[in-house]
Amino acid sequence: MQFGIPRRELLKTLPLAAVGATVAGKAAVSQVPPQIRSTLVVYFARTGNTTVIAKQIRRSKNADLAEIIPVDPYPEDYKETVSQASRETEAGYLPPLKPLTVEVARYDTLYLGFPIWGMTAPPVIRSFLRSNSLAGKTIYLFITHGGYGLGSSIEVLHSHLDGAKMQPAFSMEADQERRTLEQVTGWLG
Ligand SMILES: Cc1cc2nc3c(=O)[nH]c(=O)nc-3n(C[C@H](O)[C@H](O)[C@H](O)COP(=O)(O)O)c2cc1C
């Protein structure tokens, strides 16, 4: 006996109670109107400086977040990445991208973030712009660099974003992988 109910009787009621709770739970969920999420933060990053900003925008704007990821990852080695990125930019190569986890067309406001690579936007950003029409959308750029400024990135972005409502960009100097590597190498001797 538990609380005056015979154990056998109590056990009989349990599955029903569980089903009832599930049904009630489902009904409650389906009655909640879908949250309108019109802002997307979409970004590319290698070492994570741009990711920190992307996640802060996501939190502050209650936005969705999506990372731009190339099908073929860039080399782990910094210098090899610099050479490859430079070759790709010169050739106008558009690296294939993994499918995004969201549908860009569903959003009316985009925060688009990336690091400066070779004084311009990384090749994957051009790939992203080529495969997604952003005309009519409100676009905020956020850009990190290692101390050499924005180069031609803003002009390049504007030339690919015909018809988009461009807003003032945010940019900041952040840690530079090369500088970090040099300092650590010096320490390691
Ligand atoms: C391939 C490559 C090229 C870079 N080229 C530049 C550059 O031209 N000018 C600059 O200021 N920083 C340059 N950087 C440094 C990055 O822009 C900077 O460290 C940025 O904050 C990295 O962002 P992330 O951590 O989100 O990848 C380069 C970094 C890499 C990996």
The ligand as a MOL file (V3000), in Angstrom:
LIG
                    3D

  0  0  0     0  0            999 V3000
M  V30 BEGIN CTAB
M  V30 COUNTS 31 33 0 0 0
M  V30 BEGIN ATOM
M  V30 1 C 44.8680 33.1060 -44.4450 0
M  V30 2 C 44.8860 34.3340 -43.5560 0
M  V30 3 C 45.1280 35.5620 -44.1070 0
M  V30 4 C 45.1100 36.7140 -43.3010 0
M  V30 5 N 45.3000 37.9220 -43.8910 0
M  V30 6 C 45.2300 39.0440 -43.1170 0
M  V30 7 C 45.3680 40.3310 -43.7050 0
M  V30 8 O 45.5450 40.4970 -44.9200 0
M  V30 9 N 45.2800 41.4280 -42.9020 0
M  V30 10 C 45.0450 41.3220 -41.5480 0
M  V30 11 O 44.9670 42.3370 -40.8580 0
M  V30 12 N 44.8920 40.0940 -40.9570 0
M  V30 13 C 44.9690 38.9780 -41.7090 0
M  V30 14 N 44.7870 37.7490 -41.1270 0
M  V30 15 C 44.4700 37.6990 -39.6860 0
M  V30 16 C 42.9800 37.5260 -39.4520 0
M  V30 17 O 42.1990 38.4090 -40.2310 0
M  V30 18 C 42.6150 37.7970 -37.9800 0
M  V30 19 O 43.4600 37.0820 -37.1370 0
M  V30 20 C 41.1610 37.4360 -37.7300 0
M  V30 21 O 40.7220 38.0260 -36.5330 0
M  V30 22 C 40.9680 35.9280 -37.6510 0
M  V30 23 O 39.6070 35.6470 -37.4150 0
M  V30 24 P 39.0790 34.1870 -37.0000 0
M  V30 25 O 39.7080 33.8780 -35.6610 0
M  V30 26 O 37.6100 34.3790 -36.8810 0
M  V30 27 O 39.4910 33.2290 -38.0410 0
M  V30 28 C 44.8490 36.6100 -41.9050 0
M  V30 29 C 44.6330 35.3360 -41.3690 0
M  V30 30 C 44.6600 34.2030 -42.1650 0
M  V30 31 C 44.4300 32.8540 -41.5490 0
M  V30 END ATOM
M  V30 BEGIN BOND
M  V30 1 1 1 2
M  V30 2 1 2 3
M  V30 3 2 2 30
M  V30 4 2 3 4
M  V30 5 1 4 5
M  V30 6 1 4 28
M  V30 7 2 5 6
M  V30 8 1 6 7
M  V30 9 1 6 13
M  V30 10 2 7 8
M  V30 11 1 7 9
M  V30 12 1 9 10
M  V30 13 2 10 11
M  V30 14 1 10 12
M  V30 15 2 12 13
M  V30 16 1 13 14
M  V30 17 1 14 15
M  V30 18 1 14 28
M  V30 19 1 15 16
M  V30 20 1 16 17
M  V30 21 1 16 18
M  V30 22 1 18 19
M  V30 23 1 18 20
M  V30 24 1 20 21
M  V30 25 1 20 22
M  V30 26 1 22 23
M  V30 27 1 23 24
M  V30 28 2 24 25
M  V30 29 1 24 26
M  V30 30 1 24 27
M  V30 31 2 28 29
M  V30 32 1 29 30
M  V30 33 1 30 31
M  V30 END BOND
M  V30 END CTAB
M  END
